[in-house]
Amino acid sequence: MIRRFLAGLLLCAGALLADGGAVQFRGPAGPFEITVFGSPTPLRIGTADLSVLIKKTAGDTTVLDADVTLHLVKSIDGKIIEVTARPTHDKATNKLLYAANMRVPANGSWRVDVLVKQGGTAAELSGRIFVLPPQPPLLKYWPYFALVPLLGLLFAISQRLKRQRRRSVR
C-alpha cells in the first residue's frame, strides 16, 4: 500500500515541475514565427508569467538576440487599461524564451501586442488572451489544508502496522 502511494507521488512530481506554460497564441510576423506562452494555466488576475518564443521562419532557428516588448490592452467601460513589459532571457527558466512577470489587473479578454526588433528588422504580432477572475482562497490553498489530515492518516496507518507486527511476534 505504501509503495503504491509513493509511486503515485512520483507520477505527480513530473506535472508539478513543468516548465513554461500553455500556448496562448502563435503566428507569423515578418521573418519570425512568434509563440506566446502563459502561466499559470488558466491565466488569472494577478501576476502572470508571459513568455515569448521567437523563431526565424527561414531555417527554423531560435532568435536569441532580439529586443522584445509585450503590450497588453483592455477597454473597460470606455477606459483603456495598458500593461507593458520587456521580456528577457534572464527572467526565463528556459533560456530559449523571453519572459516577463506581468501584473494583470482585470479579467476578460486582453489584446496582446508582441513587438520584436532584431538588427534592422522589426515585426509585430497581435493576439488575444483570456484572463479569469482570481481563484477563491479555499481552492488556491487546499493542498495546505489537506496536509494535516494526510499526516494524521499516515500516522494512524503507521500505528496500525506497528500493532500488527507486535501481534505477529507474540
PyMOL commands that set and color helices and strands:
alter all, ss='L'
color gray80, all
select helices_A, chain A and resi 2-16+137-140+142-169
alter helices_A, ss='H'
color red, helices_A
select strands_A, chain A and resi 22-29+32-39+46-56+67-76+79-85+98-104+108-118+121-131
alter strands_A, ss='S'
color yellow, strands_A
deselect
rebuild
show_as cartoon
